[in-house]
Amino acid sequence: MIARSAAVWAMKYALPGVGLRAAARRGEAISLAVAPGIRHDPFPAYDAIRAQGPLVHGRFVSATASHSSADAVLRSEVFRAGPTGAPFRALDRLLSAAIDPRALGPDDPPSLLAIAPPEHTRIRRLVSRAFTARAIAALSARVQDLAHEMLDAIAATKPATFDLIDSYAALLPVTVISEILGVPTQMRHQFLVWGNQAALALEPGLSWRDYRRADAAARNAHAWLDEHIDRLRRNPGDDLLSQLIQTADESDRLTHTELRITALLVLGAGFETTVNLIGNAVALLLAHPDQLDRLQRDPTGWDNAIEEVLRLDSPVQITLRIPNSDTEVAGVPVRGGRPVVVMLGGANRDPDVFTDPHRFDSTRPNAREHLAFSAGPHFCLGAQLARLEAATAARALFERFPDLALDDQPTRRDTRVLRGYQHLPLRTGW
């Protein structure tokens, strides 16, 4: 197993990592935008890339921080979501053969993040029933109840300080998505741990040590889901996973591996990005008390405020696309098979689309034009749920603790693809 894991790590992370470090030594802006040292403030690097043109070529990889180019790539039928960070087709084939189905990561086939139609269309159609506008509207009261229950638990101890992430921002979305999938409440904390570790697999140039952590978390989560799926086969509920298991149409029925990776992706994506969104929203509002005061006086602005958080401090900063054939982006030729890094965080601060793009403005009229949830066939299934949870969580928090303030310097997550806080210590004012 170790030899197989080492092969996957070498192809997926080590070799691309060597290329990134070499590109950094050459001063390529693309490599600088994903370098470990800029995770706290990647936006100047995005600006530098955008200034070079709509699509910038490095030696092995291309990138865009332009809104129009990013949108075009994400919507194009020529580009596929990459199953790998490897820039060579031969490595793609070797990697696909080497990946252990018992340790599939969020960007490994048959994850929705890594497959194309018709497989993508088939699985997405089945999963989307839990995320329709009607389904999300029906969840609104439950999300509000959970938010107030969690705030009640915090307030009951009359704390002088508390960590927003551990006590609230992480618990709310993981509870909601667990209920959607029929996951027992007592598993919430374990899935938070596994999710945080497995999310490392999205990082470019991942170290062997961190890869082993991500791999172990994925294996543990898959093993638990194997047992959970078997339990639901014997005793199904009214949750999404039970519905997927019981799909009657043979042409639509998911294989066991598809069930497992789909459940893992929905579970992980359902709380990983929303935790970041809630934390980023609270931090931005505390840093801009005038904006917070406006929202407290006029709560109808919360939805747009969350759109502005998504734009300015996107929970997902980077995604990857690979063209199936030679093509062009904004008139720039791109060779088939060449990875294109789509810098969502940069596209969302494109001055051609957003006036004064580095400024936080909760009333920005076109805030919703951001690409934080991607675009095209891979547009985030849970976008509406994430919006609902973030707006509900932030509004309820500031209503309960109107004098909330930072207690200490927040700690950012040690990731570049996912952007959020590991710890956000707050003072209640009591």
N, C-alpha and C positions, 0 to 999 in steps of 0.2 A: 504493500500500500504506500509506503514511504517513497519507493522508487517512482511509482506512478504519480504521486503528488509532486515530487520534485520535477518530473518531466513537465507537468502542467505549469508549475510555477516558472520554470525556465522559459517556456515558450510564451506564456501569457504576460509575465511581469519582468523577468530578469533581462531578456533580450531587448524588449522595448525600453526598459529602464536604461540600459547601456546607450541606446540611441538617444534618449532624452538627455542624458548627461553629456554626451558628445555634442549634441545640438546646443546645450547650454554653454559649453566651452566656446562654441563658435559664435555665441551671442544671438542665437535665433530667438525671436520673441515668442514663438510657439512654445518652446520648452520652458521659458521663463514663466509663462502663464499657468503652468501646472507644477512648478517647482515647489518643494516643501516650504521654503522660506517665505513665500508670499501668501500663504493660506489666510492670513489675517486681513490682507488687503490686496486682493488680486486685480482690482479695478484699473489701476494705472497700466498694468500689463495688457489688459483687454483693450484699453484705449490705444496703446501703442500698436497692437495688431490691427485694429480697425483703421488706424491712420495709414497703414501700409496698403490698404485696398480691401475690396469686398471678400476676397479669398486669398490667403497668404500660403505659399508653398514653403515647407521646410524640406530637408533632404529626403525624409521618408513619409512625412505626415503633412497634411494641409490643415488649415484652421480658418474659421471666420468668427468675428465678433460683431458683424454687421447684422442688423435686424432683418433686412430684406433678404440677404443671402442665407442667413440661418433659417428663416421661414421657408425659403425655396427648397433648401436641402431637406428639411424635415417633412415637407409635403411631397417631395418628388418620388415617383414610382421607380426611378432609376436607383435611388439609394436604399440600402437595407440597413436595419439596425445591426451593428456589429456583434457577432458572438465572441469576439476576441479583440485584444489590443495589438495582435501581431500584424505587422504591415506586409506580410508575404502570404500568398495563397497556399503555398506548400505547408507553411506553419499552421494555417487555418485547418487544413485537412488533418494534419498530425494531431493538432490540439483536440479536434472534435473526437478523434479516436481514443485519445488518452484520458479524457474527462470521465471520472467515475460517476455513474448515474446516482450513486448513493451520497454524492457530495456536490450536486449541481448548485451553482451559485445563481444569483439573481439575473446575471447576464449570459447564462448558458442555455442553449436550446434544450428542451422546448419551452423555456420561459417566454412569456409574451414580449419581453424586452429584446429577444434575440431571434425571433422567427418572423417570417413574411407570409403574406397570403399565399395559398388559401388556408394554411394551418392557423395563422394568426387570426384570420377572420372567424374561423370555426370556434376557437377557444374564446376569443373576445366576446362573441355573440352570446355564449353561454354565461360568461361571468358578468356581463354588463347588466343582467337582470337585477342584480343587487344594487346597482348604482344609477338607476333611472331617476329622472327628476321627481317622479312620484315616490319612489322608494326613499330618496334623501329627505323629501318633505316629511315623510312619515317618521323619520328618525329625529327630526328637529326637537321634539319634546323630550325624547330620551337623552339626547346630547345635553340639553339644558339641565335635566334632572341630575345627570352624572356630574356635570360641572359644579352644581351647587352642593351635591353630596361631598365632593372632594374638597371644596372650599370650606364646608362645614367642619370637616375633619381637621383641616389646618387651623381654622379659627378656634376650635374647641380647646386647643392647648394654649391659646393666646400667645403665640410665639413672637419674640422680638424680631427674629429673622427666620427665613426658610429658603430652601433652594427650589426655585420655580420648576426646574427640569425634573428633579427626582420626585417632588411632592405633587406635581400638577400637570405640567406640559406633556410629560411622557405617559402618565397614567390614563389621561382622558382618551387619547386616540387608540392606545393599545386595548383599552376596555371595549370601546365601540367596535373595533375591527374584530376582536375576539368573539364578541356576541354575534357578529355577522357570520362568522365561520364556525360557530358552535364550539369554540375553545373554552375549556373550564376557566373560571375566574382565577383559580389558584395558579394557573400557568402564566399569568400576566408578567410577573417579574422575570421568570425564566426566559420568556420570549423577548423581553426587552434586552436581556443580556445577550442572547443569541443574535438578535437583530443587530445590535451595535457591533458585535464582532463580525458577523457575516457581511455587513455593509462595507467592511474594509476591502472586500473582493472587488469593489468598483473602482478602487484607487489605482492610478497608473504607477508602474514601477514599484509595486508592493514588495517589501522586504520578505525574506524567507520566514522570519519569525512571525511577522504579521499575517503572512499567508497561512501558516500553520494554525494560527488562532481562528482565522476566517474559515478554513477548511474544517476544523474540529467543530465549530459552531454549526456549520451547514450539515455535517454528518449527524450531529445530535438532533438537530431540528427535523431532518428527514426521518430519522429513526422514530422519533416521537410521532410524527405525522403518519407514518406507516401504521402504527398502533391505533391512532385516532381515526383514521379512515376505516380500518377494520371494525372499530367500535360502531361507527356510524352506519356501516353496511348492515350490521346486526340490529342496530336500534337507531334508525334515522330520526332527525328532528326536522324543524322547519327552517334551518339555517342554509346558507348558500352552498356549503360543501356537501351537505346531505342532498340538496337538489341536484348538484353536479353528479354525484354518485348514482342517483336514481334516474338520470336522463334515459328516457325510453328509446329514443331514436338511435339505432346502431351507428348511423353515419355521423352522429354528433357525439357519441359517448367518448369520454376521455379515457385514455389508458391510465394505468396506475401511476406511472411516472408523470404523466401530464397532470393528473389530479394533485400529486404531491408537490410538484414545482409550482403549479398555479396557486395552490393554497399558501405555499411559502412566500411567493411573490406578493399576493394580495395582503397577507398578514404583515410582511415586512414593510412593503410600500405604504400600507395603510397607517402605520404609525411613525416610521422613520422620518419621512418628509414633513409630516404634520407636527411632530415634536419640534423640528427646526423652525417651521413656520410660526408656531405659537411663541417660541423663545425669541425669534428675531423680531416679531411684532411687539412684544413687551419691551424689549431692549430699545427699539427705535422710538417707541412712544415715551419711555422714560427719558430718553435723550432729547425729545422734542415736546416739552410740556405744553407749549401753545397748541400743538396738534391734539394732544390728549384732552386738554381743556375743551377744545371745540367738540370732540366726540362725546365728552361727558355732558355737554350742554345740548347736543343734537345727536342722539344715538342712531339716527337714520344713516349716519355716515360710516358706520362700522364696516359695511360690506366693501365700500370703495377703499377704505383704509387698508383692508387686508389685501386688496389688489395692488395697492402701492407697495406694501411690504413684499409681496411676491415679485414685483418688478425690481425694487431697489436692492433687496437682499434675498435673492432667490434660493430656496432650500436645496435645489439641484443646480449646480453651476455649469456643469459640462456634460455633454453626451457625445456619442460617436456614431457616425454613419459611414458606410462603405459603398461606393458606386459599383453596380454590377457590370457596367460597361463604360467605355470612354464617354465623357459628357462635358458639359460646361456649367459653371455657376457664375452668374453675372458677367458672362463673356470670358471667363477665365477657364481654360481647358483643365480637366481633371481626368487622370488616367484611371481606367477601371481597376478596382481592387485597392486603390490608394485610400487609406483612412482619412476621414475629414473630421476634425474635432470641432463640434458646434459649441461655442462658448455662450451658453444661455445667459449667464450673468453679464456678459459683455453686450449681447444683443439687446438686453433689457435696459441698457444705459446708452443706447445709440442716440446721439443728439439729432439725427435726421428724423427721428420719430418722437422723442420725448424732450421737451423744452427743459433746459437746466437739469440734465438727466441725473446728476449726482445729488440732487436735493430731494429730501423726503417731503412730499406734499400729499397729505391724506385726501385732499379734494381734487387731485389731478384728474382732469376730465377723461383722458385716454389711458389711464393706468391699466385698464383691462387688456390693452393690446400687447401685454408682455407675453413671453414665450416660456414662462416658468414651468408650465405643464406640458411643454413640447407642443407639437402641432402635427397635423396629418394623421396617419393610421395609428401612430403610437401616442396620440394625445392621452394624457393621464386619465384612466378610467375613474379614479376616485377624486377628481378635481373638485366636484361639487361638495363632496363629503368633507374634504380638507378645508374648503372655504367656510362651510357651516361650522365645523369644529373650531377653527381658528377665531372666527368672529364671535362665536358664543363664548369660548374660553376667555378671550381677552376682555370682552365687555363685562362678563360676570366677575372676573378678577378685579378690575378697577372699580366696579360698583361695590364689591365687598371690602376692598382695601383702597379707599380713595387717596390715602396719603402714602402709597407705596413708593419706595425709593431703592436704588441700588445700595447694597450694604458693603460690597467689595467689588473688585475688578472681576467681571465675568470671564469664564474660561471657554474659549472656542474649542470645538471638536477638532481632533487631529486628522482631519480629512480635507480633501480639496474638491472632490466631486460633490459631496454633500456638505452644505454649509449651515452650521447651527452652533448652539452652545452645549457644552458638556455640563457646565454649572453656571447658574445665574442666581447668585445670592441676593435676596431682597429683604428690606427692612419694612416692617408693617406700620410703624408709627405709633404703636401702642406703648 
